[in-house]
Amino acid sequence: MAHRFERFKQVVLDFEGVAEIGQAFADELFRVFATAHPEVRLTPVNTSEAVASMVRRVMSRGARSS
C-alpha cells in the first residue's frame, strides 16, 4: 500500500468506512515505514475508535505522524 509514499512530504490516509485494521498493517505503515522515511508525515483521518487505537498502539513503539 505504501508504494511511492516516499515521493511525498505528507500522506493523508483516509480511513472513512474502515471499522478496524490489523496490527501488522498498522505496524508496517506507522512504525516500519515511518521509521524508514522520517521525512514523510503520515496523517490518518476519519478513523474509527478501533483504527485510532491501533494507530496509537503502534506509534507508541516509535513512529511519528501528525
C-alpha positions as CSV (number, residue, x, y, z in Angstrom):
1,M,0.0,0.0,0.0
2,A,2.8,2.4,0.8
3,H,4.3,2.1,-2.7
4,R,5.6,5.5,-3.7
5,F,4.6,7.2,-0.4
6,E,8.3,8.2,-0.1
7,R,7.8,10.6,-3.1
8,F,5.6,12.9,-0.9
9,K,6.2,15.1,2.2
10,Q,2.8,14.3,3.6
11,V,0.4,11.4,3.0
12,V,-3.2,11.6,4.2
13,L,-4.7,8.2,4.9
14,D,-8.5,8.4,4.9
15,F,-10.0,5.6,6.9
16,E,-13.6,6.6,6.3
17,G,-15.8,3.4,6.3
18,V,-13.0,1.3,7.8
19,A,-14.1,-0.3,11.1
20,E,-10.7,-1.8,12.1
21,I,-7.2,-2.5,10.8
22,G,-4.8,-5.3,11.8
23,Q,-1.8,-4.8,13.9
24,A,0.6,-5.9,11.2
25,F,-0.9,-3.4,8.7
26,A,-0.7,-0.5,11.2
27,D,2.8,-1.5,12.3
28,E,4.1,-1.6,8.7
29,L,2.8,1.9,8.0
30,F,3.0,3.8,11.2
31,R,6.2,2.3,12.6
32,V,8.3,0.5,9.9
33,F,7.6,2.9,7.0
34,A,7.6,6.0,9.2
35,T,11.0,5.0,10.8
36,A,12.5,4.3,7.3
37,H,11.1,7.6,5.9
38,P,11.1,10.2,8.6
39,E,10.8,13.0,6.0
40,V,7.3,11.7,5.2
41,R,4.5,12.7,7.5
42,L,1.6,10.2,7.7
43,T,-1.7,11.7,8.7
44,P,-4.6,9.3,9.4
45,V,-8.1,10.9,9.2
46,N,-11.7,9.7,9.6
47,T,-10.6,6.9,11.9
48,S,-13.0,4.8,13.9
49,E,-12.0,4.4,17.6
50,A,-10.7,0.9,16.8
51,V,-8.4,2.2,14.0
52,A,-7.3,5.2,16.1
53,S,-6.5,2.8,19.0
54,M,-4.4,0.6,16.8
55,V,-2.5,3.5,15.2
56,R,-1.8,4.9,18.7
57,R,-0.6,1.5,19.9
58,V,2.0,1.1,17.1
59,M,3.0,4.7,17.2
60,S,3.8,4.3,20.9
61,R,6.5,2.0,19.7
62,G,8.5,4.7,18.0
63,A,6.8,6.0,14.8
64,R,5.7,9.5,14.1
65,S,2.6,11.1,12.5
66,S,0.6,14.2,12.8
